[in-house]
């Protein structure tokens, strides 16, 4: 990523980037944060370190390589209207959720669903990435109704050891409508969460440390740690309320198998999406909050991130498209 950035923006060819050279660049961090030695220019090492810091943050503006697994084409398919949801809970959690957040910030009502992709993405067992769909307390389990509710986003994703039986914004649950506000104001967040009293030991569950750090947490493809059949008992989980990808409220919840209630009020200044998460085990679908009938346009940088991601995807994939079809592509 650093090499691409220097090749693209280093107009004087000295191997470094100055403020004027980066004015049109989507940087992983602000210039001043990258320029650790305060010399007014960014070295290769400083940009590499910045990318490494950004890759462990959620959300972040680091552009992935776009040459592996995961939702490679999602910025294209979502805009084209042919993507119903992003699959999550089986690859690196930050990359999954970061991609999803940027699309939500652009106003696309993209849903999230759980995935195992056994045995390709997770060879240890089926069901490491799950989706729980709300059909109503009296409903019978029927596949067509389940799919319809999934499409509406009446659901949350989990690793099976974290649960969200209830989440509302001003009494509206995900997939059940939109919160409408004439002017900026406060909304009331209410949730019920529960975490299993014991969880498997593993980097994928956030219960085992990895030398690679937070960036690989959630990955079920590679263990990133010693193979373990042990269980981690108890502990606490930090549950966060997320607005436009950023955590704005948090509460520690004991992993004791019991249902715990979360209540808070939040100021909303512009049209936004709100969700509940616990990294890396749990994420709700969002509730849209529309202020003064304005669409959700939470971040210009999110739109730029999607564009950069799409351009890099094209660079990597163009040669594999039949020459006669490239213009249409």
C-alpha positions in Angstrom: 0.0 0.0 0.0 2.9 2.4 0.8 4.6 1.6 -2.4 1.5 2.3 -4.4 1.0 5.6 -2.6 4.6 6.8 -3.2 4.5 5.8 -6.9 1.3 7.7 -7.4 1.9 10.9 -5.5 5.6 11.4 -5.3 5.8 14.0 -8.1 9.4 15.1 -7.5 10.7 11.5 -7.4 12.6 11.8 -4.1 10.9 8.8 -2.5 9.1 11.0 0.1 5.7 12.7 0.3 5.2 16.3 1.2 2.0 18.1 2.2 1.4 19.5 -1.3 1.9 16.1 -2.8 -0.7 14.5 -0.6 -3.5 17.1 -0.9 -5.5 14.8 -3.2 -4.4 11.6 -1.5 -6.6 9.4 0.7 -4.1 8.9 3.5 -4.5 6.2 6.3 -4.0 9.0 8.9 -3.8 12.8 8.9 -0.4 14.0 7.6 0.7 15.3 11.0 0.0 11.9 12.6 2.1 10.1 10.0 5.0 12.6 10.2 6.4 11.3 13.4 9.8 13.1 13.1 8.1 16.4 12.3 10.3 17.1 9.3 7.4 18.1 7.0 7.8 15.0 4.8 6.7 11.4 5.0 9.3 8.6 4.6 8.5 5.1 3.4 8.9 3.8 7.0 6.5 6.4 8.4 3.8 5.6 5.9 4.3 1.8 6.5 3.9 2.4 10.2 0.8 4.5 9.6 -0.8 1.8 7.5 0.0 -0.7 10.2 -1.7 1.5 12.9 -4.7 2.1 10.6 -5.2 -1.6 9.9 -5.8 -2.2 13.6 -8.4 0.6 13.8 -12.1 0.4 13.2 -13.1 2.2 11.0 -10.0 3.0 9.0 -9.0 4.4 5.6 -6.2 1.9 4.7 -6.9 0.3 1.3 -6.5 -3.5 1.3 -4.6 -5.3 -1.5 -7.8 -6.4 -3.2 -6.2 -9.6 -4.3 -7.5 -12.2 -1.9 -10.7 -13.5 -0.3 -13.6 -11.7 1.1 -16.0 -9.1 -0.4 -13.7 -8.0 -3.2 -16.4 -6.8 -5.6 -18.9 -5.4 -3.0 -18.4 -1.7 -3.8 -19.4 -2.5 -7.4 -22.2 -5.0 -6.7 -23.8 -2.9 -4.0 -23.9 0.2 -6.2 -25.3 -2.0 -9.0 -28.1 -3.1 -6.6 -27.3 -6.8 -6.8 -25.8 -7.3 -3.3 -28.2 -8.2 -0.5 -25.7 -8.5 2.4 -22.1 -8.7 3.3 -21.0 -12.0 4.8 -19.1 -11.7 8.0 -17.8 -13.5 11.1 -15.3 -15.8 9.4 -12.5 -13.5 8.1 -10.5 -10.7 9.9 -13.2 -8.8 11.7 -11.8 -5.3 11.1 -11.6 -5.8 7.4 -15.2 -7.2 7.3 -16.8 -4.5 9.3 -14.7 -1.7 7.9 -15.8 -2.5 4.4 -19.4 -2.6 5.5 -19.2 0.7 7.4 -17.9 2.6 4.5 -20.8 1.5 2.3 -23.3 2.3 5.0 -21.7 5.7 5.4 -22.4 6.3 1.7 -26.1 5.7 2.3 -26.4 2.1 1.0 -28.7 0.1 3.3 -26.5 -3.0 3.1 -27.3 -5.8 5.6 -24.8 -8.1 7.3 -25.2 -11.9 7.6 -23.0 -14.6 9.2 -20.9 -17.1 7.2 -18.8 -20.1 7.9 -17.9 -21.2 4.3 -16.9 -24.7 5.6 -14.3 -26.0 4.9 -12.7 -23.3 2.8 -12.7 -20.4 5.3 -13.1 -22.4 8.5 -12.0 -26.0 8.6 -12.6 -26.7 12.3 -16.4 -26.7 12.4 -19.6 -25.5 10.7 -21.3 -22.5 12.3 -18.4 -20.3 13.5 -20.1 -17.4 11.8 -23.8 -17.2 12.4 -26.9 -15.0 11.7 -29.9 -14.9 14.0 -33.1 -13.7 12.3 -36.1 -12.3 14.2 -39.4 -13.8 13.0 -41.6 -12.8 15.9 -42.4 -14.6 19.2 -45.3 -16.6 17.8 -43.9 -17.3 14.4 -43.1 -20.8 13.1 -39.7 -21.4 11.5 -40.4 -21.3 7.7 -37.5 -20.8 5.3 -39.3 -18.3 3.0 -40.2 -16.1 6.0 -36.7 -16.4 7.3 -35.2 -15.3 4.0 -37.6 -12.3 3.8 -36.7 -11.2 7.3 -33.0 -11.7 6.6 -33.4 -9.4 3.5 -35.0 -6.7 5.7 -32.1 -6.9 8.2 -34.1 -8.2 11.1 -31.1 -9.9 12.5 -27.7 -9.8 14.1 -24.5 -11.8 13.5 -22.5 -13.6 16.1 -20.0 -16.4 16.7 -22.7 -18.3 18.6 -21.4 -17.2 22.1 -22.8 -13.7 22.1 -26.5 -12.7 21.7 -28.6 -9.7 21.1 -32.3 -10.6 21.8 -33.3 -6.9 21.7 -32.0 -3.7 20.2 -34.0 -0.5 19.5 -33.5 3.1 18.6 -36.5 5.1 19.7 -38.4 1.8 19.8 -37.5 0.9 16.2 -35.6 -2.4 15.8 -33.3 -3.2 12.8 -35.3 -4.1 9.7 -38.5 -2.7 11.2 -38.4 0.9 9.9 -36.6 4.2 10.1 -36.4 6.8 12.9 -37.6 10.1 11.5 -36.6 13.4 13.0 -37.6 16.9 11.8 -34.6 18.5 13.5 -31.4 17.3 15.2 -32.1 15.9 18.7 -31.7 12.9 21.0 -32.6 9.3 20.4 -33.0 6.6 23.1 -31.0 3.4 22.7 -32.2 0.2 24.4 -30.6 -3.2 24.1 -30.5 -6.6 25.8 -27.2 -8.6 25.4 -26.0 -12.0 26.7 -22.6 -13.7 26.6 -21.9 -17.3 27.2 -20.3 -18.2 30.5 -17.5 -20.0 28.7 -16.1 -19.3 25.2 -13.6 -21.4 23.1 -10.0 -20.2 23.4 -8.9 -18.8 20.1 -7.9 -15.6 18.2 -11.1 -15.8 16.2 -13.2 -15.3 19.4 -10.9 -12.6 20.9 -10.0 -15.0 23.8 -6.4 -15.6 22.7 -3.7 -13.2 21.9 -1.8 -13.1 18.6 1.6 -11.6 17.9 0.0 -9.9 14.9 -2.3 -8.0 17.2 -5.9 -6.8 16.7 -5.8 -6.8 13.0 -6.1 -10.6 12.7 -8.8 -11.0 15.4 -11.9 -12.9 14.1 -10.0 -14.8 11.3 -11.1 -18.4 11.1 -8.9 -19.2 8.1 -5.6 -19.1 10.0 -5.3 -19.9 13.7 -2.8 -17.1 14.5 -2.1 -18.9 17.7 -1.6 -22.2 19.4 -4.3 -24.7 18.5 -6.5 -25.1 21.6 -9.4 -27.1 22.8 -9.7 -25.2 26.0 -12.5 -22.9 27.1 -12.2 -19.5 28.7 -14.6 -19.0 31.5 -16.3 -15.7 32.5 -14.7 -12.4 31.9 -16.2 -9.1 30.6 -17.3 -8.0 27.2 -17.3 -4.3 26.1 -20.5 -3.6 24.2 -20.5 -0.5 22.1 -23.1 1.7 20.4 -21.9 2.6 17.0 -22.9 5.7 15.0 -21.7 5.9 11.4 -18.9 3.4 12.3 -17.6 5.1 15.4 -18.2 3.9 18.9 -20.0 6.7 20.9 -21.0 4.7 24.0 -19.7 1.6 25.7 -20.6 -0.6 28.7 -18.9 -3.6 30.3 -21.1 -6.7 30.4 -20.2 -9.9 32.4 -20.0 -13.1 30.3 -22.2 -15.0 32.7 -25.0 -16.4 30.5 -27.5 -13.9 31.7 -29.4 -11.2 29.8 -28.2 -7.7 30.6 -29.9 -4.4 29.7 -28.2 -1.4 28.1 -29.9 2.0 28.1 -28.6 5.4 26.9 -29.5 8.6 25.0 -27.5 10.0 22.2 -27.5 13.3 20.3 -27.9 12.9 16.5 -27.0 16.0 14.4 -27.5 14.6 10.9 -28.9 11.5 9.2 -27.0 8.5 10.5 -27.0 4.8 11.1 -26.9 3.3 14.5 -25.9 -0.3 15.6 -24.7 -2.3 18.5 -21.5 -4.4 18.5 -19.0 -6.3 20.7 -15.7 -6.8 19.0 -15.2 -9.4 17.7 -18.2 -11.6 18.6 -21.4 -9.7 17.8 -22.9 -7.0 15.6 -26.4 -5.9 14.9 -27.8 -4.7 11.7 -28.2 -0.9 11.7 -31.2 1.3 12.4 -31.3 4.3 10.1 -32.1 7.7 11.6 -33.2 10.3 9.1 -33.0 14.0 10.1 -34.9 16.6 8.1 -35.5 14.1 5.3 -31.8 14.2 4.3 -30.2 11.0 3.1 -27.4 9.4 5.0 -24.1 10.8 3.7 -21.9 10.2 6.7 -18.4 10.5 5.3 -16.9 11.8 2.1 -13.8 9.8 3.0 -15.9 6.7 3.0 -17.0 7.4 -0.6 -13.3 8.0 -1.5 -12.3 4.7 0.1 -14.9 2.9 -1.9 -13.6 4.5 -5.1 -10.0 3.7 -4.3 -10.9 0.1 -3.5 -12.8 -0.2 -6.8 -9.9 1.2 -8.8 -7.4 -1.1 -7.2 -9.8 -4.1 -7.9 -9.9 -3.1 -11.5 -6.1 -2.9 -11.7 -5.9 -6.4 -10.3 -8.7 -8.0 -12.3 -8.6 -6.2 -15.7 -6.1 -8.6 -17.3 -8.4 -11.6 -16.4 -11.4 -10.1 -18.3 -11.8 -11.0 -21.9 -10.5 -8.2 -24.1 -13.8 -7.9 -25.9 -15.6 -7.4 -22.6 -13.3 -5.0 -20.9 -14.9 -1.8 -22.2 -18.3 -2.9 -20.9 -16.7 -4.0 -17.6 
